[in-house]
Amino acid sequence: MKKEDMMKPLSAGKTGLKTERSNIKLLFFAVLFSSEIYSQIPINGFCRYYNFSVQPEMTQFLSINYNNDSYTDLFLYNPAEKKASVLKGESGSIFGGEIKLNLPFELSNVIPMFDNRSRVSGYAFTSRKNKTAGVLKFQKSGTPFIEKEIKFNAYPDNIISADVDGSGAVKLAVTGGAFEGISLLSSKSNFKLEFSAIEKNNLYPYTVFTELSNDGFIDIAAYNLIQNSIEFFYNSGRNRFSKVRTVKLDERISSLTSTDLNLDNYSDLILLQGSAIKVFYGDSASSYYKIRTFETTYHPDKVIHGDFNRDGRIDLAYLDKSEGIVSILFCRDEFNFYKEIIYFSEKGLKDITPFYSRFVSGMAALNENGKLIIISNPGSFTDGEDLVFSPRPGAINYFDYTNNGIYDLTFIDDYSKTLNFVTRDNAGIPQNFYSYNLHSIYSSIAVDDAHPNEKIFYCYTHGQKLIEVVKADFKNNKFSGNVIYSPGGIEDLKLKTEQGKNEAIVYVTYRSGSSAGAAYYLFKDFRYIVSDYPDAAENYETGSLTLMPKPTMYYWQFDGKDYSLSKFIIGKAGAQKESIFKLSSNEKYSLNSFSADLTGNETNITTAFFHNDINSFAHIIGSNGAKKINGSNLRKIIKINSPTQFYLGETRLGGIKKLNIYDEETTTLYRLDFIEEGRNFITTSLGEANGLKSYFIKNMNSRNYHIVYSNKVKNSITVKQVGK
């Protein structure tokens, strides 16, 4: 190979450079790409997750307050069943005991009725099966009763309510896809309802009260199913409505709601149309000339609104029933929303509703199998939380955005294949959300956390070759991507920061067939320069990488009769290998090993875990010799199936780094405390972590250390205080 070729970037046909003196390959990677990055989205704590078990087969629900206290209650029902439930609201976003109810007939829709002082005066309902509409109320015990009702010869479905003429009397409008025209219902003194018909010859499945003329009378906007149009009916008073305008639509809609979305005192119309949310913004002339279409990732079956992140703006959330997706569009400004955040996925979701309950604003989602999910804002960051930001959190780690001692979260969402970042405010509340599209799903994240505001994240999977590098400049909201390819399947990866360098050196040990190698990567001149040692070990079983005092691979070999532990010093000239320990054994074991300074005295100790169907034990090998450890009450020998079960870190303020191991069989996390100058250890339970997929241990507040893990049972990020 010519000398000038050695100075060129790697190209096809030149896979490496090999010197005569040492078995080192030098490779040059200059593969850059960009990917979409969300803006900084202010979630302001809207992430606390709870779930409750409720009566199954409930498919619709709404917020009520049957006992007129400070807490919101929930009313659950099923349009196909004569049964319902009431959940009593309690402090925070907690709901108490469930009251199961039997109804006189099936309820299709139930909505609150507000008087001219915005007080709930009752609940309007329709029943398709019973061809009935009316008003129901709740006793202080939570039991509903029918106050007024009216029978039809058709099938009422949609119902709306308003004080249409400012008289203080709430009127109802009933429509449906199999219900002719619009029926306006008024109360009579004898607890009955009388009705007058509007536009008898058309079908209006969706209708809303709105205001067209600012004359104090409430008007109607309705979707005409036959004409595929929005029709506006002007209220001239005395229950007289006349059609004054029609807006033709390009395709059918599946929902129509009304609210003052941009808080300009004019009612806006929200339509669901295909995979989009369309908003007709109201104005002083009620022209609705400004129309915005917000494309959605999934098909919205229902949309709700509320100030979920408590920033004074109205946000949107939608439900896709077929996919079980709940996604939120946080408001950016008067006419725009941030790109949606897919918050969670739960098969069997049937309904969502907002609720407000004494200083808590939240959203609830109902599963037909009897699961109620609550998302709300934590008032403070406590020692036990479940947090939700995405449907399937996987690999997780921490970083310190401004290096102020308040640790932030980064995790990979396996559902959307994104690397996500959550930065926290000075109170520890999750404040801002960022997301970056990845090219694959990875099981681990390593973080170069040396520089404030600018962080580098290395995403990889044990046994795979690809390392995806994401550089994040949080101050300027700039993100870029790069890739590194390991010469073989990655066994271990560590980062070493050096003073004066912008990026850490990336050290990797890898497996290639029955052999193992080591490599390190330096970033220079917009590319990675790689030094590769492909022949570090033969008959390779497993290994671990340490950086202190020098980058070293500790590895195990098995030749059929002996297990041997050796070390390979990466980058050392001359003799690089050194045999450490040999264990004679005719039995084959599953073996995982971890090497590090496990006692805080700056000497490396290797702890190896052996197990098969018959036997399990551990071996400790260090400068003070080797010792076989069998299980006991003080020493639990944990079966290690993956390196992701290991975590080296502090578990108490001012403490040294300890080896922590997750036991998949008991779903318990253990700390290993090494005693007798590193020749023995005892195991201490740090607590149960059911559903743990990936984890770290860190002091997430100033008081305590916490286990933070992606929870594959709840599909959340769980934060638990470390057991004392």
N, C-alpha and C positions, 0 to 999 in steps of 0.2 A: 504494500500500500504506500502511495506517495505521501511525502510529508505534507504537501498542500491539501491532500484529502483529509488529513487528520484535523484540519482547522475548519472544515465545512460542517454544517448541520447534518444530522442523520438523514439519509435518503434511502429510497427503496434499493435493496441490494447490498447496502452497507449496514449490517445489523450491529456492529460494534467494533471496537479497536482493542487489540490484545497485545500486550507487551511480552517480551521474552523473559524478563526478570521475575515478574509476579503474575499470578493468574488473575488479572484484573481486566475487566472490560469497561471502557469509557463510552457512554452513549449520550447523545444530545437530543433533547426533546423540545420542540418549539411549536406545540399544538395549542392554539388559543381559540376560544370561541366565546360568544356572548349568549346570554339567555335573558328571558324576560324577568324583570324584578318588579314586585308590587311596590307601590309607594308606602311610605311610613303610615300605617293605619292606626289611628288612636282607638284602641279597644277599652282603655281606661278601666280595667278590672272586670270587664264582662266575660268571665271565664269560669266562675265557680260552678261546679257540677255536683248535683245530687240526683239520686234516683230512688223511687219508692215503688213498692208493690201495691197494686190496686186490683179491683175486680176485673178479670179478663173480659174481653169482647166489648169493652167500651171503645167507641170509635170517634166520638165528638165530645167536646167539653168547652167550658167558658168560665171566666172569673165571675164570682158573685161575692156578696157579703151578707149572708143570711142573718147574722146576729148583730150587725151594725157595730162591730168593734173596729180596732185599728188594723186588722189583718185580713187579707184577701182569702176567700175560700174558693173551692173549685167544685163545679157541678159537671159530672160525667154521665154520658148516656149513649145509647145505640139506637139509631133510627129503625132498626129491624127488631128491636126487643122492647119489652115492657119493663125494663129494669134500668136503674140508674144508681149513682153513688154521689155522696157529698164528702169532700175532704175539708176539714176545718183548718184554717190558716193559723199559724203560730209565729213566734218570734223569728226574725230573719226570713229565710226562704223555705222554712220547714212547714210541712203539713202534718196534722195530727191524725187521729183515728178516722177510719172510713165508716160512713153511715151508708149501708146498702138499702136501696129503696125499690119498691114495686110501684109502677105507674099504671094509671087507668088505661092508657093507650101509648103507642109508640110516638116519640117526638122526632120530628125531622130537623127542625132548626129552633134554637132558643137564643134570644138576644136581650140585653138589658134595655129598659125604657128609661130615658132621662127626661126630667122635667126642665122648665126654663131656668132652674137654678143648678142644673147639672147634677141633680140628685136622682138616684135610682128609685123609680116609683113602682117597678114591677118588671116582669120578664115576659116578652112576647114570644109566642111559639107557633109553629105549624106542625101538623101531623098529616103526611100524605096518606098513610094507610087509613086513618080515621076521617080524612077529608075535612079537617078541622083546623081553625086558627083561634088564638085567644090570648089570654093573659094568665100567667101563673105567678104565685108568690110563695115565699118560704116562711114557715113558722120558725120561732127562735130555736127550736130543736133541730132545724135543718130539713124538716120534711116539707116537700112542696105541696101546694094545693091549687086547683084550678079556680080562679076567681071569675073569669068570663070566657065564653067560647062561642063560636059560630060555625055552623055546618055549611059546606059547599057541595055542589054537584061535580066538582072537578078536584084536581090534586094540587093543593097549595104547597109551595116549597119555600121560596124566599120570603122573608118578612123584614120590614124596616120600621123604625119608629121615629117620630119627631113632633115637637109642638109647632105645627105648620103655620099657625096664624098668630102666635104670641099670646094666646088666651090662657096658657097654662095647662091646657088639656092636651095630653099626648095622643096622637093619632097614629094608626098603623096602615101600612100598605102591603098587600099580599100579591105575589106573582108566582110564576113557575113555568117550567118548560112544557107542562101539560095542563096549563091553567090559562083560560082566556082573559086577556086584558090585565088591568090593574084594579084591584079592589081596595078602596080606601075605607078603613074601619074607624068608627067613632064610638065612644062609650055612651051608654044611656044610663040613667040613674038607677035602673032596676038590674044592674049588673049584667046587662046584655050588650051586644055589639050590633050596630047597624052599619050597612056598607053601601057605598055608591061606586059604580063602575066607571073606569076610564079606558078608552080604546079596547072595546070588547073583542074585536076581530083579529087581534095579534097576540103573539106569545112573547112574554118578557121574562126569561129565566133569571135575569139579574137587574135589580133596580136599586137606586140610592136616592136619598134626599140631598138636595144641594140648594144653592141660592143663585139665581140668574140675574135678578134686578136690584138687589140690595134695598128692597122695599120693606124688609122685615117679615115677608112671607117666604116660607120654605117651598122650593120648587122640586121637580123630579127629573132625574136622568135615568133612562131605562134602555136596556139592550134588547132590540127587536130581533128575535131569532130568525124570523122569516125573511126580513129584509137585510139582515146582517148590518145593522146600523145602530148608532146611539141616538135616541130621540129625547128631546128636551120638552118638558111640560111646564108651562108657566102657571103659577098659582095666583089667580086674580082675587082670591078670598072666598070665604063661604064654601070651601071644599070644591071649588071650580078650577079644574086644571085643563089647559088647552095646549095642544102641541104647537110649538113655535119654531122648532129647528130640528134638522136631521143631519147627522154626520155619518157618511158611508164609510165602512171599514173594509180593509183589503183582505182580511181573513177573520174567521170566527174567534170569539174570545171564550174563555172558560171562567172568568170572574170579573166582577165590577165592584169596586169599593170607592169610598169618598172620604177624604180627610184634608186638612190644611197641611200639606206635606212640607212646604217651605216656610210656613209660619208668617205668611203675608196677609192673613185675615181673609183669604179667598179659598173656597173649597176646590180641591184638585180631584181629578178622577184617575183611579188606578185600574188598569186593565191587564189581565193576563192573556197573552196572545202567543201561542206556540211556545218557544223557548225564550221568551222575553217578557219583561215588565214594561208596559207603556204607560206614560203619565201625561194626561192632559192638564196643564197648569191653568188654574183659574186666574182671572184678572178683574179689573174694575168694570169692564164691559161684559164679562162672562163670555168672551169670545172663544176661549180655550185655543187660541191660535198657537201657543207654544206647546209643542208636543215633543217629548223626549222618549226614546226607546233604549232600554237598558237590557242588553243581551245577557242571558244567564247560561251558566254551564250545564244546568239540568233543566228539566221541564217543571215549571212552577204550577202546582195544583192549588196552592193557597198562599196568599201573601198577607202578612200582618205588619203593623208599624208600631214604633215606639222609640223613645230615646234610650236605647239599650246601654250606650256608653256614657250617658249622663253628661253630654257636652252641650246641651241646649238645642240640638238639631234632631230631626226625626229620621230614624233609620228604617230600613225595610228588611224583613226576613221572609223567606219562602220555604215551602215544603214540597219536595218531589216524593209522592207516595210510593211509586213503583220502585224507586231506588232507595227509599228511606233516608233521603238527604235533607238536612236543614242547613241553609246557607244564609249569610247575612251581608247586606250591602250597607255599610256605614256611610252616613251623609258627609260629603266633602264641603259643599257650599249650597247656595240657593237652588241650583238646578243640576247638581252633579253628585255622584256617589263614587266612593272608592271601589276598586275591583272587589268583587265578592270574596268573602272568606267562607269556605265550606267548613262549617263548625263540627258537625258530627253526622254519622250514618248509623241507622238502626233499622233493621228489617222489621216491617210490620207497623211503621209509624203511620198514623191516620190523621192526626190533627195537631196544630200548634196554636197557642194563644199567648198574648202578652198579659202580664199582671203587675200590679203596683201594690206593695204591702209595707207600709210604715218604713220609709227610708230605703226600701229595697225595690228596684225595678228589675224585672226578669222576664223570662220566656219559659213556657212549659210545652213539652211535647208528649203526646200520648201514643203508646204502643198497644195494639189490639190484644197482645198476649198478657197484658196486665202490668206494664211497666210505665211509670210516669217519670219523665226526665225534666229536671229544673236547671236552667242556666241563669245565674244572677251575678251581681257585683259583690265581692267581699268587702266589708267595711275595713278590714285589716288583714294582713297576712298572718294566719295563725299557724300553729305547729301541726296541723292536720288538714290538708286540703286535697280535693280532686279538681283538677283544672282541665278544661277542654278548649282546644284551639283548632283541632282538625280531626278527621274521622279515624285515622289509624296511626297514632304516634308510634314510632319504632326506636331507632337509635337516638340516644339523648346524651347531652353533655351540658356543661355550663361555660360561661365566659363572663368577663367583667367589662361591660361596654365602655365606661369611662374610667376604669381602674379606681373606683371609689369604695370598693369593699361590698357593694350590693351586687350580688351575682345574678346574671341574666341566663336565659334558657336558649338553647338551640336543639332542634330535633328534626328528624326526618319523618315526614308523613308518608307511610307506605301506600296510602290510598291515592294520593295525588302526585306522588313521586316528586316531592319538594323538600328543600332544606329551609326550615323556618327559624325565625329569631323572635324572641319575646324579650324586650327590655323593660326593666322595672323602675318605678319612681323611687324617691327617697324613703317612702314608707314601705317599700317592698311590693307594692301592688303592680301586677303586670300592666304596662302602660301602652306600649307600641308594638305592633306586629309587622314583620317583614317576611317575604317569602321569595324563594329562588327556585326555578325549575331545574331539576336534575336530569341526568341522562340515564340513571338507573336507581335502584334501591340498594342501600348499603346498611350494614349491621353495626358500624362503629363510626364515631366522629372524633378526630383529634383536633385540638385547638391550639393555635399559636396566639397566645393572649398577652404578648409582651407590650404591645403599643396601645395606648388609649385611643378609642374611636376607630382604629383600623385593626381588624382581626382577620386571621386566615384559618379556614376550616378545611380539614382533610377527611373526606368521606371514603370509606373502604369497607370491604367484607373479607373476613377470614376465609382463605382458600381461593379468593379471586385475585386477578391481576390489576384491575383498574383502581386508581386513586383519583377521585375527582376533587379538585382544589377550588375553593370559593373564597375570593378576597372581598371583604366587606368593609367599605368606608362609611360608617354610620353617620358621621358628621356631615358629609356631602351627599349621602344617599347614592353612592356609586358602588356597583358590584361587578365583578368580572370572574370568569371561569377559566380553568386550565385543567389539563389532565396529566397524570403520571402513570406509566405502565411499569409494574413490577415484572422482573424477568420470570417469575413463577408465582404460584398461589401464595398470597401473603400469610405468614405465620404470626408476625408481630410488627408493630409500627410504633416508633417513638420520635418525638421532636426535640431537638436540642437548639436552644437559642444562644447566640453569641453576641457579645457587645459590639455595637457598630454595624451589625448586619440587619437589613430590613426584614429578612425572612429566616425562619428556623431551618436548620439542616434536617432533612427527613431521612431517618434510618429505617430500613426495612429488612426483615429476614423472611425468606420465602422457601417454599418447597417446589422441587421440580422432579417429578417421579419419586424415586426412593432417596434422592439426594436433597441437600439444602444449601442455600447460598445466602449471601448478605449483600446489601447495596446501600449507598447513601446518595442523596440528591442535593445539589447546590443550585440555587437560582441565581443566574448571572446573565446579563445582556438579554433579558426577556425570554430565557429558556432555562431548562433544567439540565445541568451537567451531571451525569450519573457515573459513579464508580461502582463496579459490580465485581463481586467475588463469588463466582458460580460454583466453586468446588469446595465449599466450606466443610461439608459433612456428607458421608455416605451412610446407607442403612439408617436413615433418619426416621425418628419416631415423633418427637415433639421438641419444642424449645421455647425460650423466652429471651427477650432482648433487654439489656440494661445499658444505661449511659454513664454511670458512675462506677469507678473513677474514669474508665474509658469505655467507649461503645463496644459492647461485648455480647456475643450470642452464646448463651448456655443451652446445650442441646443434648438430647438422649438418642442413643443408637441401640438397636437390638439385632444381634447376629444369629438368633435362634437359640442361644443358650445363656447369653449375658446381656443385661441392660447396662450401658455405659454412659456416664455423664462426662462431657467435655466442654471446653469453652473455646470460642474463636474470637480473637480481638480484631475488630474491624479497622482497617487502615494501618495496622502495624506492619512495618517492613520486616522481612525475614520470617522467623518462626511465629506463626499466628495461632496454632492449635496447642491445647494443653489438656491432657486427661486428668480427671478429678476423682472419679468414683466408679466402681464396678459392682454390679449386683448379679450374682449367679441365679438363674431361674430358667427352668424348662417350661414354665407356664407362660402363656400369652396374656397380657393385661391391656386394658384400656388405660392410657397414661396421659396425664396433663401435668404441666410443670410451670412454676412461677419463680423467677429469680429477681431479687431486689435487696436493698438495704432494709431488712425487716425488723431491725432492733434499734436503729438510730445511731449506730456506732461506725457508720461509713464502711461497712464490709458487707459484701453480698452473700445472701443465703438462698439456696435453692430448696424449694419445697415441692416435692413430687407426689402426686396422688395416683395410686395404682388400684384398679378394681376389675374384677371379672364376675362371673356368675357365682363363684364359690367364695372368694376372698376379697378383702379390701384393706389397704393400709397406706401409710404415708412414709416418705423418707425425707429427712432434713439433712442437707449437706452444706457445711460451711467451713470456715477457717478452723473451727474447734472440732472438726471431725464429722462423722455421719452417724445417724441414728434412725432406726426403724421405729415407727410410731403405730401402734395398734389402737383401735377404738376403745373408748372408755366413757364414763359419765362426764369427764372433763374434756375429753378429746373426741369430738365427732369426726369421723372420717367421711367426708362428703364426696359423693360421686361427681366428678367433673366431666361434663360432656362437651363443653365449649369454653374457650377462653373468655367469653363475655360474662361468665360467672364470677371471674376475678375482678376485684377493684382495689387499687392501692391508694389510700388517702387517709386524712385525719378523720377522727370520729368525735373529737372533743377539742375545745379551744386550747391552744398551746400544746397539743399532743403531737407525738411523732406519727408519721404515716404508718398505717397498719394494713395488713392484708385482710380483705373482706371477701367472703365467698357466699354466693347464693346457692342454697340447697333446693334444687328443683323438686325433690321428692316431698319435702315438708313445707315448701314455699316460705322458708325462713332464711333470713340473712344472718350470717355469723361473722364475728370478728375473731381473728387469730392473734392471740397475745403470746409472743415468743418469750420463753423464760430459760433459765439455766444457760445464760450467755448464748442463746440461740439454738440450743440443743434439744429443745422441747417446746411445746405450745399447748395452750388451753383454748377452747372455743367458747365464745360468749354470744348469746343470741342478741341481735339488735332489733328483733321484732319480725313479725310476719309481713310478707310482701306478696300477697296473692296476685297472680297474673303478671308478675314481673317479666318484662321482655328485655329491657336495657336500663341501666341505672348508674347513678353516681351518688356520693355522699358529700355534703357540703353544709356549712352554716348559712342557711337561707335567711336567717335573721340574726340579730345581735345576741340572742339568748341561747340558741341551741343548734345542734347539727341535725341534719335531716337526710333521710333516704328519699331521693327523687327518682322516680322510675316511670317508664311508659307501661301502662297497665292494659294488657291485652284482653282482660275480662271486661273492664269498664270502657275501654277505648278512650282512656283519659291519661293525664299526667298526674300521678299521685305523689303527694308530699307528706311524709310522716316523720315525726320526731324520732331520732335514734334512741333506742332503749338505753337506760342508764346502766 
